[in-house]
Amino acid sequence: MTPGFNSTVSDRDEVILIGGGAGALSLELLPLREGVARAFVRASPRNLKLSEGDIRRLSDQLSSRPYAKILVQDNRKGLLRKALGSAGWDITRAIDPRVGRHRSMVTTYDMPLDEELVDSDGARPDLANTSHMHGLSIDVGNRRAWAFYTDDGETARVISEKERRQGFLAASANEDLFEAAECLVRFLASTGKSWAVFSSDLGRFVRKYDPVSMYRMALERPKAFDHKVEPISRENRKEAVRLFSEYYDESTFESAFRLRRYRTDKHYSVYVVNGGFVITRLEGETGLIFDIYVTPVKQGTGLGTELMRCALTDLAGKVTSCYLHTSYPRAKRLYEKFGFRTVYTQLGIRLDEIVLQRPRAR
């Protein structure tokens, strides 16, 4: 273990903060249902190591909350798994990747047209414009169920809404749709995907996985504000790479390459301040607040507000509207203060989450 740093703990807004200026770990806790919460984690720097005292404080703070289970995505270095595992916490995968039923990879061309199948709306499945979808045929007793998704890199999308249709469920019996959704989620977890994103109308089929609400928010006619955030430059490039490494959970080499890509693309603008950054992107007459990040020790200081003021100032006069995506409750409240409104909501299942269960009393 490396020597510990001065540790502080903040309970405001259910945020646990362990650490100080030399390094910090923050966990924002979101209650899901009785006894269960999800934690959103940030670590600074990326290679943060906790002392035994820090681990004990973290374990004590989590144990003091009324949650028997905490869902969380650990970082690539397994910071929480290593730290809390050494403190006696039970740590398991949130999603069992074992499908448990016989299934076959199929396309929509393999679906039997002579069978009476229903989709999640109780209607006959619409197979128009579905040739790009990947799917599973799943044996459910003497019947079959079907689950189709669109492959988007680390994300699989099962969106049934017509204007954004990217997947669907179908079966001979309505109750088999639950089996189709469960088998698909477990299958995707076994393939190493990071996310399975479902349209909200499919929520009843994946409720058991405690999906994250993912919001698309929009603002008409962004206006300019006074702010103190600076555009990326030679002077703040090193700080930008450090923050990128934290936020994207990648090496500094990968972050430097990422920053280079953004800087050479005229559609992107990168702004940096001590402890945070914001990136905007132009898409014709529409702007996107691409990413915004505040390092753990700076959370709650108003830096997020300052970064938003910067982003909107950058887009003001260039676009007629702008949008962003978020799944963080506190961030959503911040965006609403600037006038953003939710356009639609989707449900995301983090396929590589782990479950933390407090040590049993001895």
C-alpha distance (Angstrom), angle and dihedral (degrees) to the residues before:
residue distance angle dihedral
M1 . . .
T2 3.77 . .
P3 3.80 118.9 .
G4 3.78 112.6 -79.5
F5 3.79 124.9 -112.7
N6 3.78 127.8 -138.7
S7 3.80 104.9 -69.1
T8 3.76 127.3 -149.8
V9 3.77 130.5 176.8
S10 3.81 126.0 -146.1
D11 3.81 121.9 -166.0
R12 3.81 96.6 -178.0
D13 3.80 112.5 125.5
E14 3.82 89.5 -2.5
V15 3.81 91.2 -69.7
I16 3.79 117.9 145.5
L17 3.80 112.5 -157.1
I18 3.79 119.5 -171.1
G19 3.78 116.1 -176.9
G20 3.77 144.1 20.1
G21 3.78 141.9 -124.9
A22 3.81 96.2 -36.4
G23 3.78 92.0 54.9
A24 3.77 141.0 -29.4
L25 3.78 143.8 -164.4
S26 3.80 121.3 -154.4
L27 3.79 128.9 -171.4
E28 3.79 120.0 -171.3
L29 3.80 108.6 -158.9
L30 3.79 120.2 -148.5
P31 3.84 116.2 -171.9
L32 3.82 111.2 -132.2
R33 3.78 103.5 175.9
E34 3.78 136.9 -31.4
G35 3.79 109.1 -40.5
V36 3.83 95.2 -1.7
A37 3.81 130.8 94.6
R38 3.77 138.7 165.0
A39 3.80 121.6 -132.3
F40 3.80 124.3 -149.6
V41 3.80 107.3 -153.7
R42 3.80 134.1 -155.7
A43 3.81 125.3 177.0
S44 3.81 128.0 -169.5
P45 2.96 120.8 -133.9
R46 3.79 102.3 22.0
N47 3.82 91.7 -126.2
L48 3.81 91.8 50.5
K49 3.81 115.2 158.4
L50 3.77 122.3 -165.3
S51 3.80 125.0 -140.0
E52 3.78 120.6 -130.6
G53 3.80 89.2 -101.4
D54 3.81 91.6 51.9
I55 3.80 91.1 49.2
R56 3.79 90.8 50.5
R57 3.82 91.6 50.2
L58 3.80 91.1 48.3
S59 3.80 92.0 48.6
D60 3.80 91.8 47.6
Q61 3.80 93.2 48.8
L62 3.81 93.6 49.2
S63 3.81 91.4 44.9
S64 3.81 90.6 53.1
R65 3.81 91.2 60.7
P66 3.83 118.8 89.2
Y67 3.80 94.1 -113.3
A68 3.78 125.2 115.2
K69 3.81 89.9 -174.4
I70 3.80 131.5 30.4
L71 3.79 120.7 -168.3
V72 3.78 115.0 -151.1
Q73 3.77 142.3 158.4
D74 3.78 106.9 -127.7
N75 3.79 119.8 -149.2
R76 3.79 121.6 -101.6
K77 3.79 91.8 -95.2
G78 3.81 91.7 55.9
L79 3.80 94.1 -120.8
L80 3.82 96.5 165.4
R81 3.80 94.7 38.4
K82 3.80 91.1 55.0
A83 3.79 96.9 40.4
L84 3.80 100.3 43.8
G85 3.80 93.2 34.8
S86 3.80 88.0 61.1
A87 3.83 88.0 51.3
G88 3.81 92.3 56.8
W89 3.80 99.9 -99.7
D90 3.80 118.1 151.5
I91 3.81 107.8 -122.2
T92 3.80 123.5 -172.5
R93 3.78 138.7 156.0
A94 3.79 112.2 -84.5
I95 3.80 92.4 -141.3
D96 3.79 121.5 44.7
P97 3.83 104.2 -138.0
R98 3.81 92.7 -154.2
V99 3.80 106.8 107.6
G100 3.80 95.5 -160.3
R101 3.81 95.2 -158.2
H102 3.75 133.3 77.6
R103 3.78 109.6 -98.2
S104 3.80 138.6 168.2
M105 3.79 132.7 -155.2
V106 3.80 109.5 -113.1
T107 3.79 144.1 161.8
T108 3.79 126.5 -133.1
Y109 3.82 87.7 -98.5
D110 3.83 86.9 70.2
M111 3.78 94.6 59.0
P112 3.83 113.5 111.3
L113 3.79 109.4 -115.0
D114 3.79 92.3 -164.2
E115 3.82 95.2 61.4
E116 3.80 124.4 90.5
L117 3.79 99.9 -117.3
V118 3.80 128.1 170.1
D119 3.79 131.0 -160.3
S120 3.81 127.8 -145.8
D121 3.83 90.4 -76.2
G122 3.80 92.4 53.5
A123 3.81 91.3 -109.8
R124 3.78 131.1 118.7
P125 3.84 107.9 -84.5
D126 3.80 114.2 -97.3
L127 3.81 107.5 -134.3
A128 3.81 96.7 -176.3
N129 3.81 113.9 125.5
T130 3.79 94.3 2.3
S131 3.81 101.0 117.2
H132 3.82 91.0 106.6
M133 3.82 93.3 58.3
H134 3.79 126.0 102.4
G135 3.78 119.3 -144.2
L136 3.77 152.9 -179.0
S137 3.78 129.4 -134.8
I138 3.82 107.5 -152.3
D139 3.78 128.0 -165.0
V140 3.81 111.5 -131.6
G141 3.78 105.6 -179.5
N142 3.79 106.1 -64.3
R143 3.82 91.3 -19.9
R144 3.79 134.9 72.0
A145 3.78 133.8 -131.6
W146 3.79 128.7 -164.3
A147 3.79 133.7 -147.3
F148 3.81 124.1 -174.6
Y149 3.79 130.2 -172.5
T150 3.79 141.0 170.7
D151 3.79 116.8 -117.3
D152 3.81 112.2 -130.4
G153 3.79 105.2 170.5
E154 3.81 108.4 -88.7
T155 3.81 89.9 0.0
A156 3.80 131.2 74.7
R157 3.82 115.0 -159.7
V158 3.79 125.2 -153.4
I159 3.80 101.4 -179.6
S160 3.79 115.4 160.1
E161 3.82 97.6 -179.5
K162 3.80 109.3 114.0
E163 3.80 97.2 -131.7
R164 3.83 91.4 53.3
R165 3.80 101.1 21.6
Q166 3.80 111.3 168.6
G167 3.78 105.0 149.4
F168 3.80 145.3 -13.6
L169 3.79 145.7 -162.3
A170 3.80 125.0 -120.8
A171 3.80 135.9 176.6
S172 3.79 144.4 156.7
A173 3.81 90.5 -112.1
N174 3.79 128.3 32.6
E175 3.82 93.7 -127.1
D176 3.80 89.4 58.9
L177 3.80 90.5 65.0
F178 3.81 87.9 75.7
E179 3.81 89.3 55.7
A180 3.80 90.2 48.5
A181 3.80 92.6 53.0
E182 3.81 93.7 45.2
C183 3.79 93.7 49.0
L184 3.78 91.4 47.5
V185 3.82 93.4 51.7
R186 3.80 92.0 48.8
F187 3.79 91.8 45.7
L188 3.80 92.0 51.4
A189 3.81 90.1 49.0
S190 3.81 89.0 54.2
T191 3.82 91.6 53.5
G192 3.81 94.9 56.9
K193 3.80 97.9 -108.3
S194 3.80 114.6 155.8
W195 3.81 100.1 -150.2
A196 3.79 140.4 24.3
V197 3.81 109.2 -164.4
F198 3.81 119.9 -162.8
S199 3.78 130.5 -175.1
S200 3.79 113.1 -109.7
D201 3.81 93.4 -109.8
L202 3.81 88.4 65.1
G203 3.80 92.4 54.1
R204 3.80 94.8 106.3
F205 3.81 90.0 63.0
V206 3.83 95.1 53.7
R207 3.81 101.7 31.6
K208 3.81 91.4 113.4
Y209 3.81 89.4 67.8
D210 3.83 93.9 58.0
P211 3.81 94.6 -127.5
V212 3.80 121.9 -150.9
S213 3.80 117.5 -113.1
M214 3.81 107.0 -121.2
Y215 3.80 113.8 -161.5
R216 3.78 129.8 -158.6
M217 3.80 106.4 -157.5
A218 3.80 128.4 -171.9
L219 3.80 138.4 -165.6
E220 3.79 127.7 -165.0
R221 3.81 120.5 -137.8
P222 3.81 102.2 -2.7
K223 3.79 113.1 -144.1
A224 3.79 133.2 -148.9
F225 3.83 126.6 -102.1
D226 3.78 136.8 -173.6
H227 3.80 111.6 -100.3
K228 3.80 142.6 155.6
V229 3.80 100.8 -135.2
E230 3.81 116.1 122.8
P231 3.81 129.5 -142.8
I232 3.79 116.6 -112.3
S233 3.80 111.8 -77.7
R234 3.78 142.1 156.6
E235 3.81 89.0 -88.7
N236 3.84 97.1 55.8
R237 3.81 99.5 29.4
K238 3.82 92.7 100.4
E239 3.81 91.2 53.2
A240 3.81 90.2 48.6
V241 3.81 92.1 52.8
R242 3.80 91.0 49.1
L243 3.80 92.2 50.7
F244 3.80 92.2 44.7
S245 3.80 89.2 53.8
E246 3.81 90.3 54.4
Y247 3.78 97.1 43.8
Y248 3.79 99.5 42.3
D249 3.83 93.0 36.1
E250 3.78 93.5 -129.1
S251 3.80 139.4 121.8
T252 3.79 120.5 -80.4
F253 3.82 88.2 -112.7
E254 3.82 90.1 56.9
S255 3.80 90.3 45.6
A256 3.79 92.8 50.1
F257 3.80 89.4 52.0
R258 3.82 90.7 47.4
L259 3.80 91.1 51.3
R260 3.79 90.4 49.3
R261 3.82 90.5 54.4
Y262 3.78 91.7 51.6
R263 3.79 93.6 46.8
T264 3.80 93.4 51.4
D265 3.82 93.1 48.9
K266 3.80 111.0 82.1
H267 3.80 91.1 -153.5
Y268 3.82 92.3 67.2
S269 3.81 129.8 71.4
V270 3.80 122.1 -170.9
Y271 3.82 123.7 -160.3
V272 3.80 125.6 -174.7
V273 3.78 137.3 -167.6
N274 3.79 130.9 171.5
G275 3.80 101.6 -72.6
G276 3.79 102.0 8.6
F277 3.78 150.6 39.3
V278 3.78 140.8 -160.2
I279 3.81 130.2 -157.1
T280 3.80 125.6 -160.9
R281 3.79 129.6 -169.8
L282 3.80 131.1 -160.3
E283 3.81 117.9 -136.3
G284 3.79 103.3 179.1
E285 3.79 107.5 -75.5
T286 3.80 91.4 -11.5
G287 3.77 125.9 81.2
L288 3.79 128.9 -152.9
I289 3.78 126.3 -154.7
F290 3.76 89.1 -142.4
D291 3.81 101.0 -173.0
I292 3.78 136.5 -11.6
Y293 3.80 125.5 -173.8
V294 3.79 139.3 179.7
T295 3.80 118.1 -170.5
P296 3.84 114.5 -121.2
V297 3.80 98.8 -105.8
K298 3.83 90.2 52.5
Q299 3.81 95.7 50.4
G300 3.79 112.8 119.1
T301 3.82 93.9 22.8
G302 3.82 97.0 101.9
L303 3.80 93.9 -103.2
G304 3.80 92.0 123.9
T305 3.81 89.5 57.5
E306 3.81 90.7 49.8
L307 3.82 91.5 51.0
M308 3.80 91.1 49.8
R309 3.80 90.5 51.1
C310 3.79 87.9 52.9
A311 3.82 94.3 48.4
L312 3.80 93.9 49.6
T313 3.79 91.3 46.6
D314 3.80 89.7 53.2
L315 3.82 91.2 52.1
A316 3.81 97.4 40.2
G317 3.78 111.6 110.3
K318 3.80 92.6 10.0
V319 3.81 100.7 73.4
T320 3.79 138.5 30.3
S321 3.81 93.1 -139.6
C322 3.78 140.8 1.6
Y323 3.77 137.1 -157.0
L324 3.79 142.7 -170.3
H325 3.80 140.9 -172.8
T326 3.78 126.3 -127.4
S327 3.78 142.1 162.7
Y328 3.81 97.1 -179.0
P329 3.82 113.4 105.8
R330 3.82 95.7 -149.8
A331 3.81 91.8 46.6
K332 3.81 90.4 50.5
R333 3.81 90.4 55.1
L334 3.80 89.8 50.9
Y335 3.80 92.9 51.4
E336 3.80 91.4 48.7
K337 3.80 89.2 56.7
F338 3.81 87.6 60.6
G339 3.80 91.3 51.9
F340 3.80 101.2 -96.6
R341 3.80 115.2 148.7
T342 3.79 129.2 -162.9
V343 3.81 112.6 -102.1
Y344 3.78 97.0 -177.5
T345 3.78 140.3 -21.1
Q346 3.78 129.8 -135.4
L347 3.79 130.9 -176.1
G348 3.78 121.6 -118.6
I349 3.78 126.2 -163.1
R350 3.80 113.1 -160.0
L351 3.78 100.6 -142.2
D352 3.81 96.7 -163.6
E353 3.81 98.6 49.6
I354 3.77 121.1 131.5
V355 3.81 129.3 -146.2
L356 3.79 119.5 -127.8
Q357 3.80 117.0 -155.7
R358 3.78 119.5 -175.7
P359 3.82 119.9 -112.5
R360 3.80 114.3 -87.2
A361 3.78 115.9 -108.9
R362 3.78 112.9 -103.7
